[in-house]
């Protein structure tokens, strides 16, 4: 895994947390509405969901190909909307 997500502690300049996992560049991040989960998408076609408090990886979703353009959380629950670049342009997936 080559491309971790790094959190910096404001005011201290130190890295507070590292979330490893993506095999290529991370292209987008989105926090859930309650701030407990982070979804990340990358050029590797993966969507990863992280528990922010513990830093643990909750799940990895792998699409049929193409880099992830953006991720968004539904405002009322743990549902992620994903747009990826596919063979036929942009695809929207739930």
C-alpha positions as CSV (number, residue, x, y, z in Angstrom):
1,X,0.0,0.0,0.0
2,X,1.6,3.2,-1.1
3,X,-0.7,6.1,-0.5
4,X,-1.8,6.7,3.1
5,X,-4.1,9.3,4.4
6,X,-2.3,11.5,6.9
7,X,-3.9,13.6,9.6
8,X,-2.0,16.5,11.1
9,X,-2.6,17.8,14.6
10,X,-3.4,21.5,14.3
11,X,-1.0,23.7,16.2
12,X,1.6,21.0,16.8
13,X,2.8,20.2,13.3
14,X,3.0,16.5,14.1
15,X,1.2,13.7,12.3
16,X,-1.7,12.6,14.5
17,X,-2.8,9.6,12.5
18,X,-2.0,7.6,9.4
19,X,-4.6,5.5,7.5
20,X,-2.8,3.2,5.0
21,X,-4.6,1.3,2.4
22,X,-4.9,2.8,-1.1
23,X,-2.6,1.3,-3.9
24,X,-2.6,4.6,-5.8
25,X,-3.3,8.3,-5.2
26,X,-6.2,9.3,-3.0
27,X,-8.5,11.5,-5.0
28,X,-11.4,12.4,-2.6
29,X,-12.4,12.3,1.0
30,X,-15.8,12.7,2.8
31,X,-16.8,12.7,6.5
32,X,-20.1,11.2,7.5
33,X,-22.6,13.8,8.9
34,X,-21.9,12.7,12.5
35,X,-18.1,12.9,11.9
36,X,-17.5,9.3,13.0
37,X,-16.6,7.8,9.6
38,X,-14.4,8.9,6.7
39,X,-14.8,7.6,3.1
40,X,-11.8,7.8,0.8
41,X,-11.7,7.1,-2.9
42,X,-8.6,6.8,-5.2
43,X,-7.2,6.2,-8.6
44,X,-7.0,2.5,-7.6
45,X,-10.8,2.2,-7.9
46,X,-11.2,1.6,-4.2
47,X,-13.6,3.2,-1.7
48,X,-12.5,2.7,1.9
49,X,-14.5,3.5,5.0
50,X,-12.6,4.4,8.2
51,X,-13.6,4.8,11.8
52,X,-12.0,8.1,12.7
53,X,-11.7,7.5,16.4
54,X,-9.9,4.2,16.3
55,X,-8.3,4.6,12.8
56,X,-9.6,1.2,11.9
57,X,-10.7,0.3,8.4
58,X,-14.4,-0.6,8.5
59,X,-14.7,-1.8,4.9
60,X,-13.3,-1.7,1.4
61,X,-15.5,-1.5,-1.7
62,X,-13.9,-2.3,-5.1
63,X,-15.6,-1.1,-8.2
64,X,-15.4,-2.6,-11.7
65,X,-12.6,-0.3,-12.8
66,X,-11.7,3.3,-13.2
67,X,-10.6,5.9,-10.6
68,X,-13.0,7.3,-8.1
69,X,-13.9,11.0,-8.9
70,X,-15.7,11.8,-5.6
71,X,-17.6,10.4,-2.6
72,X,-20.4,11.9,-0.6
73,X,-22.3,10.6,2.4
74,X,-26.1,10.7,2.5
75,X,-27.0,13.3,5.2
76,X,-29.3,11.0,7.1
77,X,-27.4,7.7,7.3
78,X,-24.4,5.6,6.4
79,X,-25.0,5.5,2.6
80,X,-22.2,6.6,0.3
81,X,-22.7,8.0,-3.2
82,X,-19.7,7.4,-5.5
83,X,-18.8,8.8,-8.9
84,X,-16.1,7.0,-10.8
85,X,-14.6,7.4,-14.2
86,X,-15.5,4.5,-16.3
87,X,-15.3,3.3,-19.9
88,X,-18.4,5.3,-20.9
89,X,-17.6,8.5,-19.0
90,X,-18.9,9.1,-15.4
91,X,-21.0,6.5,-13.5
92,X,-22.9,7.2,-10.3
93,X,-23.1,4.3,-7.9
94,X,-24.6,3.8,-4.4
